[in-house]
Amino acid sequence: MVDSGHGRRRRRRSPVVSPVLRPRLWAALLGAIAAAVLATPVYADPAPPAAVPDSGARPTVTGTLQLPPGTSGTTPPTTGVPGGNLGNGPLASQIYAAETQVGTLGENLLQVRQKRTEAQTQLTTADRELKLARDALAQAQVTADQAAADAFKAAAALPSAEFAEELDGLSRLQRITRGEKVEGSTTAATGELARAQAAEQAAYQAYTTAEAQLRGVATEFSTGETALRTAETKLLTLRKNNEAQLLQLERQQEASEQQLGAQYLDGQSANGLTAHPRALAAVRYALAQLGDPYVWAAEGPDRFDCSGLMWAAYRSKGADYFDLPRVSRDQYYATRGRTVSRNALLPGDLLFFASGSSWTTIHHVAMYIGNGKMVQAPTTGDVVKISTVSWSRLYAATRVIGAVPTPPTTPRPPTTPTPTPSTTPKPTGSPKPTGSPKPTGSPTPTGSTTPTPTGSPTTSPTPSTDPSPSETPDTTPSTSPTPSSSASNSPSPSRSSETSGSPSASGSKSPSSIG
């Protein structure tokens, strides 16, 4: 820095870059950035293959499917016909579809039949009302005609002198002469006739409406009945042509449903309740119909459809329940306030099966009888029978008559076993008391082994000191030899007079003194 003449220090300026170069620098910088961005690799879509890739070979089954521990191997519940998962093959699918179609068409036709019955009742009522209205109209017409004739006669007749003198009579005569209506019976009859005509027109309109409704319902019923018969024929043909395979599928289904229902039976809890006696009466009635054929719309006494069996069972003697509707879906709707869980079923509960998730698709009903079983009238070509509950197809269960508390079980006092007279074995193999050795059986001093001195010393045998009692008392004299103290070498046998087998204490004789 150089000081100026004014004593001020000058500051050295930095070299100034020409502004002309700045655009070039910016262009270079932007170009470098663009080059870096363009240098980043871009992953493009793969080119389409020239040919269809090899799909490979399907894996072959080498064993059963191993599920992780704790994983249930049962199939999730599905809706449909009772019978459950018979299989996933085409035959099973066809049977399911055919049975579902028959059940659905049958339930729909039952409802149409009810509509037809109601329409017929309405038409009958309308016809009766129309006849009454026409009779009333005819009577009103007669009354009006009679009133008009009387009025005409009265108008044509000349008034009497007394009548002419009255002002009121003269005024009436003037009105008749002018053709005006005269108040009195003629006006009342005319009003009654008008009312009768209006009533007849209303009755006729109601009759024509009921008649048209009945014609429409009758046509709907005829169409539905034709469709049902066609579906039933198809189902029967399908079953007949595959009877052997169907039996095998039904056995598989039975085992599958039993396995699935075990979880509900194992954890079954009725919360201290038992089936109402009236519900049990309905169960007894249904079981009494085993073997009766299934016929659509039948209500007994020897043939039934599914809902007809339930309807008749609860109307039977002992059950006496008359509020259960006739059609299965209506039966569910009427009892939907008493829905029962699967692990709390009691005999008499109704089991409903549907083809969808709505109660309006219900097409079959059965009755629970306990232990995972149900009684039902299954479908066309079958009979009333007992089956395993189709848990996999169950839509809902309801209770018609409420359960009652289980009566307490009074503990019974322990029963003392009645002594049974036992045969005491006879003591033939054991010694009797009389067979015990008598005290006389022991040797006494007379049985001493010391010989009496004689002229020649002899050896006398020693009597036995261990008498053995006989097994049974014998009155026969003992033949066992009694030891003798004779000096001879051969003891002489002697018979004992005792009844005991023991040797007598005096059974030994003194040695002989013969030399």
Secondary structure, DSSP 4 states (H G I P E B T S, - for coil): --B-TTS-BPPPPPPPPPTTSHHHHHHHHHHHHHHHHHHS---PPPPPPSSPPP--PPPPP-S---PPTT---SPPP--SSTT----SSHHHHHHHHHHHHHHHHHHHHHHHHHHHHHHHHHHHHHHHHHHHHHHHHHHHHHHHHHHHHHHHHHHHSPPPHHHHHSHHHHHHHHHHHTT---SSHHHHHHHHHHHHHHHHHHHHHHHHHHHHHHHHHHHHHHHHHHHHHHHHHHHHHHHHHTHHHHHHHHHHHHHHHHHHHHHHHHT---TTEE--HHHHHHHHHHHTTTTPBB-TT-BSSS-B-HHHHHHHHHHSTTT------SSHHHHHHHHGGGB--GGG--TT-EEEEESSSSGGGEEEEEEEEETTEEEE--STT-BSEEEE--GGGEEEEE-SS--EEPPPPPPPPPPPPPPPPP-PPPTTSS--GGGSPPGGGSPPGGG-SPPPP-SS--PPPPPPS-PPPPSS---SPP-SPPP---SSSSPPP-----SSSSPPTT-SPPPP---
